[in-house]
Amino acid sequence: MIDYMKFTFMCREKTSINNYKIAIIGAGPAGLAAAGYLSCKGYNVFMYDKQPLAGGLMLFAIPSWRIPLENVLKGIDELRDKFGVVFFLKTKVYSGSDKHEEGDDFVEHKISLEEVIDKYDAVLITTGTWLSSIPNLTGVESKGVYTALEYLYRFKTYELKLTNEKPPYADRVVVIGGGYSAIDAAEQALRTGAESYLVYRRTIKEAPAGVFEIKRIEREGVNFIELASPIEIVSSGGSVRGVKFQKMQLGPPDESGRPKPIPIPGSEFIIETDLVIFATGEKSTPPIDQGSKDLLDKLGIRLNKYGSIEVNELMQTGNPKVFAAGDVVNGPTRIGPAIKSGLYAAKYLDNWIQTKTLKPVPQL
């Protein structure tokens, strides 16, 4: 019985080796699944990741009670020790004007995307979503305001003994959002002994995390407030003192297909707190300056209006030797879809390599 996350589930051992070298940029679930597939096919796989450990957001942003650390780390060890996958950690691959992203704390080496593309027979980009979205509210720069990614990351790096800096604690924590990151942050706060609030601008029925998860953390002790949206971070002396909310009512569907939250005039209220966590979405973080059109054109990589990498039906970018998969293509998703995306990209990459090696049929 396998009691860990096995990324090489297609084979028991690496039985064949070919001369092709594949680079995977980003060692999260999509990249690790692709590495397992390609290793079973005999490729020499080299993975680049900015963290001191492989695992991506699966390891660094999802609490251990959801996914035990040991389950992930054992699967990664198997890739390295049994299948020969080479990991270049604390290494950020990026081209153009480098912008600091969340999770860059441990970066020691930087390599350009052009260098990686030139060095390998094919490249798969799986760099995920390391950039959080926060609404532009008065007081949002106050001390005590965090993104869910930053908040959870600080707990995980401390738990992994990668830092001696203790994560943030407070007597009362307010989490804003309705997705899985919001659920995890609210539950993490609760487990520190804080009075934990989860506030969402729609109703529980529209919450991306689903009714079951919200009801579950309510039973644990989290206070769930629906139909309320933040309008101001209340601060004093540069530190958070509370969040001013406005009650909402649901109107016609917006562009997401869900009912649009409409403010109710005169319905403002304040929840006092000294720690606020915004779980209001993450953005894709491709390893290239999104504002440099010349560089994007040179590398043959296109981005959509959300900043995610565009690929064709074979998971290829505009550069035929560069593939992309996971959240850097699809935006924030769950682990299952990310793994599936990585597997499909690995399969198409393998097909592309095999097609290139076919000898032409002689003409009669």
DRENNU-160477 format. One record per residue (C-alpha): x, y, z. Coordinates in steps of 0.5 Angstrom, whole numbers, plus 2048, in hexadecimal, padded with zeros to 3 digits. Layout:
BEGIN
XYZ/...
***
This chain:
BEGIN
800800800/8038077FE/80280C804/805812800/8048167FA/8078127F4/8088167EE/80B8107EA/80580C7EA/80680A7E3/80C8067E4/80F8027EA/8168047E8/81A8087E3/81B8027DE/81E8067D8/82280D7D7/8228117D0/8278177CF/82181C7CF/8228227D5/81B8257D7/81B82B7DC/81582C7E0/8148337E3/8108327E9/81082C7EE/80982D7F0/8038277EF/8038287E7/80B8287E7/80C8227EB/80681E7E8/80A8207E1/81081E7E4/80E8177E6/80B8167DF/8118187DB/8168147E0/81280E7DE/81280F7D7/81A80F7D8/81B8177D7/82181B7DB/81C8207DF/81F8267E3/81B82A7E7/81B8317E9/8188347EF/81983B7F3/8178377FA/81C8337FE/81882D7FE/81482A7F8/80C82A7F8/80A8317F6/8048347F9/80182D7FB/80782D800/808834802/800837802/7FC831804/7FC82F80B/7FF82880E/7F8826810/7F5826809/7FC823806/80182080B/808823809/80B81C809/806819804/80981E7FF/81081E801/810816800/80E8177F9/81381C7F7/8198187FA/8178127F6/8178177F0/81E8197F2/8218127F5/81E80D7F0/81C8117EA/8228157E9/81E81C7E9/8238227EA/8208277EF/82382E7EE/8208327F4/8208397F7/82183A7EF/81C83F7EC/81C83F7E4/8198467E2/81A84A7DC/81A8527DC/8198577E1/8188527E7/8128547EC/8128517F3/80D84C7F4/80A8487FA/80F8437FC/8158467F9/818846800/81D8407FF/81F8427F8/8278417F7/8288407F0/8258437EA/8258417E3/8228447DD/81C8407D9/8208417D3/82683D7D6/8218377D8/81E8377D1/8258377CD/8288317D2/82282C7D2/81F8287CC/81882A7CF/81582F7D5/80F82E7D9/80D8347DD/8098337E3/80A8397E7/8038397EB/80083F7EE/8058437F3/80184A7F2/7FB84C7F6/7F68517F5/7F48567FA/7EE85B7F9/7F18627F9/7EE864800/7F086A805/7F486780A/7F6861806/7FE862807/7FD86280F/80185E813/7FD857814/7FA85780D/7FC85080A/7FA84C804/7F8845805/7FE842801/803847805/80084580C/7FF83D80A/80683D807/80984080E/80683B812/80983580D/81083880D/810838814/80D831815/81282F810/818832814/81A83680E/81A83C812/81A83E81A/815844819/80F84281C/808843818/80384981A/7FF84881F/7F984C822/7F384B827/7EE84C821/7EF84B81A/7EA84D814/7EB84980D/7E884C807/7E6848802/7E2841800/7E783C7FD/7EB8377FF/7F183C801/7EC840806/7EA839809/7F183780A/7F383E80D/7ED83E811/7EE837814/7F5839815/7F483F819/7EF83B81D/7F483681F/7F983B822/7F383D827/7F1843823/7E9845823/7E984481B/7E4847817/7E284580F/7DF84B80B/7DC84A804/7D984F800/7D484A7FD/7D0844801/7D283D803/7CF83A7FC/7D483E7F8/7DA83D7FC/7DF83A7F7/7E28357FD/7DA8327FE/7D5832803/7D882C806/7DF82F807/7DC83580A/7D783180F/7DD82D811/7E1833813/7DB836817/7DB82F81B/7E283081D/7E183781F/7E283C819/7DD842819/7DA842812/7D7849810/7D4849809/7D184F804/7D6854807/7DC857803/7E285B806/7E2862804/7E8865809/7ED86280E/7ED866814/7F4868817/7F786C81C/7FE86D81C/800869816/7FD863819/7F685F818/7F186181D/7EB85E819/7E785D812/7E1861810/7DC85D80C/7D685F808/7D085A808/7CE857801/7C88557FD/7C98507F7/7C78537F0/7C78507E9/7CD84B7E7/7D384F7E5/7D984D7E0/7DA8477E5/7D38447E4/7D28457EC/7CD84A7EF/7D08517EF/7D18547F6/7CE85B7F7/7D085F7FD/7CA861801/7CB869803/7CB86A80A/7CD86380D/7D486480F/7D7860815/7DE85F818/7E185981A/7E785A81F/7ED85781E/7F585781D/7F6852818/7F2852811/7F384D80B/7F184E804/7F0848801/7ED84B7FB/7F08477F5/7F78467F2/7FA8477EB/7FE8437E7/8068447E7/8098437E0/8118437E1/8118497DC/8108517DD/8098517DB/80A8597D9/80F8577D4/80C8567CD/8128567C9/8158507CE/80E84C7CE/80E84D7C6/81684A7C6/8148447CA/80E8437C6/80A8437CD/8038467CD/7FF8487D3/7F78497D4/7F484F7D7/7F584C7DE/7FC84B7DD/7FC8437DC/8008407D7/7FC83E7D1/7FD8377CE/7FA8337C8/7F682C7C8/7FD8297C9/7FF82D7CF/8048317CB/8068387CB/80783C7C5/80E8397C6/80E8327C3/81382F7C8/8108337CE/80A8307D2/8068337D8/80182F7DC/7FD8307E3/7FB8377E6/80083B7E2/7FB8397DD/7F48387E0/7F583D7E6/7F483A7ED/7F18337ED/7F182D7F2/7F78287F2/7F38237EE/7F28277E8/7F982A7E8/7FC8237E8/7F78217E2/7FA8277DF/8018257E0/80081E7DE/7FD8207D7/8028257D6/8088207D7/80481B7D2/8048207CD/80B8227CE/80D81B7CD/80981A7C7/80C8217C4/81381E7C5/8128177C2/80F81A7BC/81581E7BB/8198187BB/8158147B6/8198137B0/8168157A9/81380F7A5/81780E79F/813810799/81280A794/
***
